[in-house]
Amino acid sequence: MRAVVQTVGRASVTVDDEVVGAISDGLLVLLGVTHADTPATAATMARKVHELRILDGERSAADVGAPVLVVSQFTLYGDARKGRRPSWTAAAPAEVAEPLVTAFAEALRARGATVRTGRFRAHMLVESVNVGPRTVLLDL
């Protein structure tokens, strides 16, 4: 599992002119799933994201109750080392990835986080206003 975590002043996901998820003063998480990931991987990643000391004063979302916007992002496993067209073979197929993205969001909620999400398999418009900017890549 791979996550790009950004601190944001605000972030939202729009699908078909409808805002399906939005937060203020929290974390935007772009989440990719690979073939070897499991529900345990999702729970571990959720803990790492929630406790990541990336906010002001080296505090975490868990410390300050910051909301999290989770957006599935299979392209995090794109491989463009050969040529100009990325290969997506390292990304898990949708049937495997969708339940694990859901498990990640549910694990965050179980930890007490306010979680909003994008819509799996939809063409999403993701908007964010980065704070800092602070961006961290987590890879399990």
SETORDO-14983 format. One record per atom (N, C-alpha, C): residue in one letter; x, y, z. Coordinates in pm, 1 decimal. Example, Ala and Ser with C-alpha at 12.3 -4.5 7.8 and 13.67 -1.06 7.14 Angstrom:
(node "A" (1319.0 -569.0 780.0))
(node "A" (1230.0 -450.0 780.0))
(node "A" (1320.0 -330.0 780.0))
(node "S" (1285.0 -225.0 708.0))
(node "S" (1367.0 -106.0 714.0))
(node "S" (1290.0 3.0 787.0))
***
This chain:
(node "M" (86.4 -117.1 0.0))
(node "M" (0.0 0.0 0.0))
(node "M" (90.2 122.3 0.0))
(node "R" (48.0 222.4 -72.7))
(node "R" (126.2 345.8 -86.8))
(node "R" (31.2 463.2 -66.7))
(node "A" (78.0 562.9 9.0))
(node "A" (-4.2 681.2 34.7))
(node "A" (78.5 807.6 20.0))
(node "V" (22.6 905.3 -47.5))
(node "V" (77.2 1039.3 -49.2))
(node "V" (-11.1 1119.6 46.1))
(node "V" (49.9 1173.1 150.1))
(node "V" (-23.4 1245.4 254.6))
(node "V" (16.9 1392.3 247.0))
(node "Q" (-82.8 1479.5 234.0))
(node "Q" (-57.6 1623.6 225.6))
(node "Q" (-137.8 1696.4 332.0))
(node "T" (-75.3 1797.1 391.9))
(node "T" (-149.4 1884.5 481.8))
(node "T" (-224.7 1985.9 395.4))
(node "V" (-352.4 2005.2 425.8))
(node "V" (-434.4 2093.7 344.1))
(node "V" (-516.3 2189.1 430.6))
(node "G" (-535.6 2310.1 378.9))
(node "G" (-628.0 2404.8 439.7))
(node "G" (-770.8 2367.7 404.3))
(node "R" (-783.6 2313.5 282.0))
(node "R" (-912.2 2258.3 238.1))
(node "R" (-885.5 2165.0 121.0))
(node "A" (-972.9 2067.4 104.7))
(node "A" (-963.5 1973.3 -6.9))
(node "A" (-1102.8 1918.7 -34.0))
(node "S" (-1126.6 1887.8 -160.5))
(node "S" (-1256.5 1832.7 -196.8))
(node "S" (-1244.2 1741.3 -317.4))
(node "V" (-1343.5 1655.9 -332.6))
(node "V" (-1355.3 1567.1 -447.1))
(node "V" (-1493.2 1589.1 -508.1))
(node "T" (-1494.1 1614.5 -638.1))
(node "T" (-1619.1 1636.7 -711.3))
(node "T" (-1634.0 1528.8 -816.8))
(node "V" (-1754.7 1471.5 -825.0))
(node "V" (-1789.4 1372.6 -927.0))
(node "V" (-1918.5 1418.1 -991.9))
(node "D" (-1916.5 1433.6 -1123.3))
(node "D" (-2036.1 1476.1 -1197.1))
(node "D" (-2099.2 1601.8 -1137.5))
(node "D" (-2017.2 1702.1 -1113.4))
(node "D" (-2060.2 1831.9 -1059.5))
(node "D" (-2117.4 1824.8 -918.5))
(node "E" (-2094.3 1715.4 -847.3))
(node "E" (-2140.0 1700.6 -709.3))
(node "E" (-2018.7 1679.8 -619.0))
(node "V" (-2007.0 1760.7 -513.6))
(node "V" (-1899.6 1740.8 -416.0))
(node "V" (-1935.9 1618.2 -333.0))
(node "V" (-1851.3 1514.8 -341.9))
(node "V" (-1879.6 1390.4 -270.5))
(node "V" (-1798.3 1378.1 -141.8))
(node "G" (-1696.9 1461.7 -126.3))
(node "G" (-1616.1 1461.8 -4.7))
(node "G" (-1540.2 1592.1 6.6))
(node "A" (-1537.6 1650.1 125.8))
(node "A" (-1465.7 1775.9 146.8))
(node "A" (-1424.1 1786.2 292.6))
(node "I" (-1306.6 1847.6 313.3))
(node "I" (-1256.6 1872.6 448.9))
(node "I" (-1191.7 2009.7 454.7))
(node "S" (-1170.4 2057.4 575.9))
(node "S" (-1091.7 2178.1 602.2))
(node "S" (-988.5 2144.7 708.4))
(node "D" (-869.9 2204.3 695.4))
(node "D" (-763.0 2191.1 795.3))
(node "D" (-738.7 2046.4 836.7))
(node "G" (-691.4 1968.1 740.9))
(node "G" (-666.4 1827.6 769.4))
(node "G" (-566.0 1767.1 674.6))
(node "L" (-587.5 1639.4 643.5))
(node "L" (-497.5 1564.0 558.2))
(node "L" (-570.5 1513.6 434.5))
(node "L" (-507.8 1530.6 319.8))
(node "L" (-551.9 1468.5 195.9))
(node "L" (-463.2 1347.0 175.4))
(node "V" (-525.7 1229.7 160.0))
(node "V" (-451.4 1105.2 141.4))
(node "V" (-487.7 1045.2 6.9))
(node "L" (-388.6 1037.9 -82.1))
(node "L" (-402.7 967.3 -208.6))
(node "L" (-350.9 827.0 -183.0))
(node "L" (-436.0 726.0 -200.6))
(node "L" (-405.2 590.6 -155.5))
(node "L" (-403.4 492.7 -272.0))
(node "G" (-290.1 424.4 -287.0))
(node "G" (-276.6 320.6 -388.4))
(node "G" (-264.4 183.8 -323.9))
(node "V" (-319.9 83.8 -391.7))
(node "V" (-319.9 -53.3 -340.6))
(node "V" (-248.1 -142.0 -441.8))
(node "T" (-164.6 -233.0 -390.8))
(node "T" (-96.4 -329.3 -476.5))
(node "T" (-144.8 -470.2 -443.4))
(node "H" (-99.7 -566.5 -520.4))
(node "H" (-151.3 -703.9 -513.2))
(node "H" (-132.3 -771.1 -377.8))
(node "A" (-25.1 -742.2 -307.6))
(node "A" (6.0 -810.3 -182.5))
(node "A" (-64.7 -750.7 -61.1))
(node "D" (-137.2 -642.1 -78.1))
(node "D" (-200.2 -575.7 35.9))
(node "D" (-316.9 -657.1 91.8))
(node "T" (-338.2 -639.5 222.6))
(node "T" (-441.9 -712.7 296.0))
(node "T" (-515.0 -615.6 387.8))
(node "P" (-623.1 -659.3 452.0))
(node "P" (-686.1 -574.0 552.7))
(node "P" (-589.9 -532.7 664.0))
(node "A" (-496.0 -618.4 698.0))
(node "A" (-396.0 -582.2 800.0))
(node "A" (-306.5 -469.4 749.7))
(node "T" (-271.6 -471.9 621.4))
(node "T" (-193.0 -363.0 563.1))
(node "T" (-270.9 -232.8 572.0))
(node "A" (-400.4 -239.2 540.4))
(node "A" (-486.1 -119.9 545.8))
(node "A" (-491.4 -63.2 687.0))
(node "A" (-502.7 -150.4 786.6))
(node "A" (-508.3 -105.1 926.3))
(node "A" (-375.4 -42.3 968.8))
(node "T" (-264.5 -101.6 926.9))
(node "T" (-133.0 -46.0 959.6))
(node "T" (-114.1 90.2 894.3))
(node "M" (-152.6 101.4 768.8))
(node "M" (-140.3 229.5 698.7))
(node "M" (-229.2 335.2 765.2))
(node "A" (-349.1 297.3 804.2))
(node "A" (-439.1 391.9 871.5))
(node "A" (-375.6 444.0 1000.6))
(node "R" (-314.4 355.4 1077.0))
(node "R" (-247.3 397.8 1200.6))
(node "R" (-133.9 494.4 1168.9))
(node "K" (-52.2 460.1 1069.3))
(node "K" (60.9 546.2 1034.1))
(node "K" (13.9 683.9 988.8))
(node "V" (-88.7 688.9 905.0))
(node "V" (-140.8 817.4 856.9))
(node "V" (-196.7 897.9 973.2))
(node "H" (-276.6 835.1 1057.1))
(node "H" (-342.3 905.0 1167.1))
(node "H" (-242.1 959.1 1268.3))
(node "E" (-131.5 886.6 1287.5))
(node "E" (-31.5 926.7 1386.4))
(node "E" (88.0 999.6 1325.5))
(node "L" (85.4 1025.6 1194.6))
(node "L" (195.3 1092.4 1126.2))
(node "L" (208.0 1235.9 1176.4))
(node "R" (324.5 1271.0 1227.0))
(node "R" (347.2 1403.1 1287.7))
(node "R" (387.7 1502.5 1179.3))
(node "I" (289.4 1541.4 1098.5))
(node "I" (313.0 1628.0 983.6))
(node "I" (245.3 1764.9 999.1))
(node "L" (159.7 1778.8 1098.9))
(node "L" (88.0 1904.8 1119.7))
(node "L" (173.4 2001.9 1201.6))
(node "D" (127.5 2125.8 1211.9))
(node "D" (200.5 2227.9 1286.8))
(node "D" (240.5 2176.2 1425.2))
(node "G" (361.3 2214.1 1467.1))
(node "G" (409.4 2174.0 1599.0))
(node "G" (440.2 2026.0 1609.4))
(node "E" (466.2 1961.7 1494.8))
(node "E" (493.3 1818.1 1490.6))
(node "E" (381.9 1737.6 1555.7))
(node "R" (259.7 1777.9 1526.5))
(node "R" (143.0 1707.0 1579.8))
(node "R" (80.4 1623.8 1469.4))
(node "S" (-2.0 1529.8 1509.8))
(node "S" (-66.2 1439.1 1415.1))
(node "S" (-215.9 1467.0 1407.6))
(node "A" (-280.2 1406.5 1309.0))
(node "A" (-426.3 1415.8 1299.3))
(node "A" (-489.7 1357.3 1425.4))
(node "A" (-429.3 1253.1 1479.5))
(node "A" (-479.6 1193.7 1603.7))
(node "A" (-470.2 1292.8 1719.2))
(node "D" (-362.7 1371.2 1723.3))
(node "D" (-343.2 1468.2 1831.8))
(node "D" (-446.7 1579.7 1828.9))
(node "V" (-477.5 1629.3 1708.9))
(node "V" (-559.6 1750.3 1697.6))
(node "V" (-700.0 1725.5 1644.1))
(node "G" (-731.8 1600.9 1610.5))
(node "G" (-864.7 1570.0 1557.6))
(node "G" (-885.5 1620.2 1415.5))
(node "A" (-777.7 1627.8 1338.0))
(node "A" (-787.6 1676.4 1200.1))
(node "A" (-860.5 1574.3 1112.3))
(node "P" (-946.6 1621.4 1023.4))
(node "P" (-1017.7 1531.2 932.1))
(node "P" (-924.9 1480.1 822.3))
(node "V" (-967.7 1372.7 758.2))
(node "V" (-889.2 1309.5 652.3))
(node "V" (-978.8 1287.3 530.6))
(node "L" (-930.7 1329.4 414.8))
(node "L" (-998.9 1302.1 288.1))
(node "L" (-918.9 1194.5 216.6))
(node "V" (-982.2 1079.7 190.5))
(node "V" (-916.7 964.7 128.8))
(node "V" (-962.6 952.5 -16.0))
(node "V" (-864.4 948.6 -106.9))
(node "V" (-893.8 937.0 -249.7))
(node "V" (-814.2 819.2 -305.1))
(node "S" (-884.1 722.2 -361.5))
(node "S" (-814.5 608.5 -422.3))
(node "S" (-734.2 657.3 -542.4))
(node "Q" (-614.5 599.6 -559.5))
(node "Q" (-523.2 651.3 -661.9))
(node "Q" (-435.8 537.2 -713.4))
(node "F" (-490.5 455.6 -804.7))
(node "F" (-413.4 342.4 -855.7))
(node "F" (-287.2 387.5 -928.4))
(node "T" (-286.1 511.3 -976.1))
(node "T" (-170.5 560.0 -1051.7))
(node "T" (-44.9 574.4 -965.6))
(node "L" (-57.7 564.6 -832.9))
(node "L" (61.6 567.0 -747.9))
(node "L" (151.5 446.8 -774.5))
(node "Y" (96.2 343.3 -837.1))
(node "Y" (175.5 226.5 -872.6))
(node "Y" (212.3 224.3 -1020.4))
(node "G" (202.6 337.3 -1086.4))
(node "G" (245.7 346.3 -1225.8))
(node "G" (396.6 335.3 -1236.1))
(node "D" (442.5 265.2 -1338.1))
(node "D" (585.8 246.6 -1359.5))
(node "D" (620.1 297.8 -1498.7))
(node "A" (694.2 407.0 -1504.3))
(node "A" (732.4 468.1 -1632.3))
(node "A" (883.4 460.6 -1654.8))
(node "R" (949.1 361.8 -1594.4))
(node "R" (1093.5 349.8 -1611.7))
(node "R" (1131.6 314.8 -1755.8))
(node "K" (1044.5 244.9 -1825.9))
(node "K" (1070.7 206.8 -1964.9))
(node "K" (972.5 280.7 -2054.3))
(node "G" (1020.6 378.6 -2124.8))
(node "G" (934.6 449.8 -2217.9))
(node "G" (856.1 561.3 -2151.9))
(node "R" (754.0 605.6 -2222.8))
(node "R" (674.5 720.0 -2176.8))
(node "R" (534.7 682.0 -2131.9))
(node "R" (493.1 559.9 -2158.9))
(node "R" (360.1 517.4 -2117.1))
(node "R" (372.8 430.1 -1993.1))
(node "P" (314.8 473.0 -1880.7))
(node "P" (328.8 393.9 -1757.6))
(node "P" (260.3 258.4 -1768.5))
(node "S" (317.4 163.4 -1698.1))
(node "S" (254.7 32.9 -1679.8))
(node "S" (182.6 36.4 -1545.3))
(node "W" (66.7 -24.4 -1539.5))
(node "W" (-12.0 -24.3 -1415.6))
(node "W" (-15.2 -163.8 -1352.8))
(node "T" (74.1 -253.5 -1394.3))
(node "T" (67.3 -391.8 -1347.0))
(node "T" (87.7 -407.0 -1196.6))
(node "A" (155.1 -314.6 -1133.0))
(node "A" (175.7 -324.1 -987.6))
(node "A" (52.1 -282.1 -908.4))
(node "A" (-40.7 -212.5 -972.9))
(node "A" (-164.7 -171.6 -904.6))
(node "A" (-259.7 -290.1 -895.7))
(node "A" (-322.0 -305.0 -780.1))
(node "A" (-420.0 -412.6 -763.4))
(node "A" (-542.2 -384.5 -850.0))
(node "P" (-607.0 -489.6 -901.1))
(node "P" (-729.9 -467.2 -977.3))
(node "P" (-838.6 -409.3 -886.4))
(node "A" (-933.4 -343.7 -947.5))
(node "A" (-1039.0 -274.6 -871.9))
(node "A" (-1110.1 -366.7 -773.2))
(node "E" (-1130.6 -490.6 -810.9))
(node "E" (-1203.3 -584.1 -723.7))
(node "E" (-1126.4 -611.2 -594.8))
(node "V" (-994.3 -600.3 -600.7))
(node "V" (-910.0 -618.4 -482.0))
(node "V" (-891.9 -485.7 -409.8))
(node "A" (-870.1 -379.5 -485.9))
(node "A" (-837.0 -249.5 -426.2))
(node "A" (-953.8 -184.8 -353.6))
(node "E" (-1071.8 -188.3 -411.7))
(node "E" (-1184.6 -115.4 -351.3))
(node "E" (-1213.3 -156.4 -207.6))
(node "P" (-1221.6 -287.9 -177.0))
(node "P" (-1245.0 -324.1 -36.2))
(node "P" (-1132.4 -279.8 57.3))
(node "L" (-1009.6 -273.6 5.9))
(node "L" (-897.2 -232.8 91.4))
(node "L" (-895.3 -81.8 113.6))
(node "V" (-935.8 -3.8 14.8))
(node "V" (-950.1 141.1 34.9))
(node "V" (-1059.3 165.4 138.6))
(node "T" (-1169.3 91.2 127.7))
(node "T" (-1277.6 101.6 226.2))
(node "T" (-1228.6 60.7 364.9))
(node "A" (-1150.6 -47.9 371.5))
(node "A" (-1096.5 -93.4 500.8))
(node "A" (-1004.9 11.6 561.8))
(node "F" (-925.2 79.7 478.4))
(node "F" (-838.4 186.9 525.9))
(node "F" (-922.6 299.6 587.4))
(node "A" (-1026.1 343.5 516.9))
(node "A" (-1113.2 450.8 567.6))
(node "A" (-1182.5 407.7 696.8))
(node "E" (-1229.9 284.5 700.6))
(node "E" (-1296.9 234.4 821.2))
(node "E" (-1199.9 223.6 939.0))
(node "A" (-1075.3 185.5 912.0))
(node "A" (-975.1 177.8 1019.2))
(node "A" (-945.8 316.1 1075.4))
(node "L" (-942.5 417.3 989.2))
(node "L" (-926.8 555.3 1038.1))
(node "L" (-1045.5 594.6 1125.2))
(node "R" (-1165.8 563.2 1079.6))
(node "R" (-1286.4 595.7 1158.4))
(node "R" (-1284.4 524.8 1293.1))
(node "A" (-1238.6 399.7 1293.8))
(node "A" (-1231.5 323.5 1419.2))
(node "A" (-1133.8 387.9 1517.4))
(node "R" (-1037.7 461.3 1465.9))
(node "R" (-941.1 532.9 1549.4))
(node "R" (-995.4 668.9 1594.6))
(node "G" (-1116.7 704.3 1550.0))
(node "G" (-1178.6 829.4 1590.6))
(node "G" (-1166.8 942.2 1489.8))
(node "A" (-1110.1 915.1 1373.0))
(node "A" (-1092.8 1019.9 1272.0))
(node "A" (-1223.5 1048.8 1198.3))
(node "T" (-1240.6 1175.4 1162.5))
(node "T" (-1347.3 1213.9 1071.1))
(node "T" (-1292.8 1191.0 931.2))
(node "V" (-1360.6 1106.8 854.0))
(node "V" (-1310.4 1066.5 723.2))
(node "V" (-1414.2 1096.4 616.4))
(node "R" (-1367.9 1157.9 509.3))
(node "R" (-1447.0 1176.5 387.6))
(node "R" (-1372.4 1102.5 277.5))
(node "T" (-1443.5 1064.9 172.9))
(node "T" (-1381.0 988.0 66.1))
(node "T" (-1423.3 1038.3 -70.0))
(node "G" (-1343.4 998.3 -168.0))
(node "G" (-1382.3 1015.7 -306.7))
(node "G" (-1476.6 902.9 -343.9))
(node "R" (-1493.8 879.5 -471.4))
(node "R" (-1580.4 771.8 -518.8))
(node "R" (-1496.4 678.3 -605.6))
(node "F" (-1489.8 554.6 -565.1))
(node "F" (-1407.9 456.6 -634.1))
(node "F" (-1456.0 438.7 -777.5))
(node "R" (-1361.4 426.1 -870.6))
(node "R" (-1384.3 404.8 -1014.3))
(node "R" (-1455.4 521.0 -1083.6))
(node "A" (-1463.4 635.6 -1019.9))
(node "A" (-1526.7 752.0 -1082.3))
(node "A" (-1418.2 846.2 -1134.0))
(node "H" (-1455.5 926.6 -1231.5))
(node "H" (-1366.9 1033.8 -1276.4))
(node "H" (-1383.0 1146.1 -1175.0))
(node "M" (-1279.6 1168.2 -1093.7))
(node "M" (-1288.8 1263.6 -983.2))
(node "M" (-1207.5 1388.5 -1013.5))
(node "L" (-1261.3 1500.5 -972.6))
(node "L" (-1186.6 1625.2 -972.1))
(node "L" (-1144.9 1648.5 -827.8))
(node "V" (-1015.3 1643.7 -804.3))
(node "V" (-962.3 1659.5 -668.6))
(node "V" (-899.5 1797.0 -659.3))
(node "E" (-948.8 1876.4 -565.1))
(node "E" (-894.1 2010.2 -543.0))
(node "E" (-837.0 2016.2 -402.5))
(node "S" (-722.9 2084.8 -390.6))
(node "S" (-664.8 2100.5 -257.0))
(node "S" (-586.0 2230.2 -249.0))
(node "V" (-584.3 2283.9 -129.6))
(node "V" (-499.5 2397.6 -97.5))
(node "V" (-401.6 2345.4 6.6))
(node "N" (-277.5 2324.2 -38.0))
(node "N" (-176.1 2267.7 50.0))
(node "N" (-129.0 2370.7 151.4))
(node "V" (-101.1 2323.5 269.7))
(node "V" (-47.0 2407.2 376.2))
(node "V" (96.4 2364.2 399.0))
(node "G" (184.0 2457.9 395.5))
(node "G" (326.2 2430.5 419.2))
(node "G" (408.6 2463.4 296.6))
(node "P" (398.7 2390.5 188.7))
(node "P" (330.8 2259.9 175.7))
(node "P" (412.6 2148.4 240.0))
(node "R" (340.4 2054.1 293.0))
(node "R" (402.9 1937.4 352.7))
(node "R" (341.5 1814.4 287.9))
(node "T" (425.1 1732.3 228.7))
(node "T" (381.4 1610.5 160.2))
(node "T" (475.0 1496.9 198.6))
(node "V" (417.5 1382.2 235.3))
(node "V" (495.6 1266.3 274.3))
(node "V" (446.7 1145.5 195.1))
(node "L" (540.9 1064.3 147.8))
(node "L" (509.3 938.3 82.4))
(node "L" (528.0 826.7 184.2))
(node "L" (422.9 750.5 207.6))
(node "L" (431.0 631.9 294.9))
(node "L" (417.0 509.0 206.9))
(node "D" (502.4 412.3 226.9))
(node "D" (503.0 292.5 145.3))
(node "D" (515.1 171.6 237.2))
(node "L" (417.9 84.1 232.9))
(node "L" (424.3 -39.5 315.2))
(node "L" (443.4 -159.4 224.9))
***
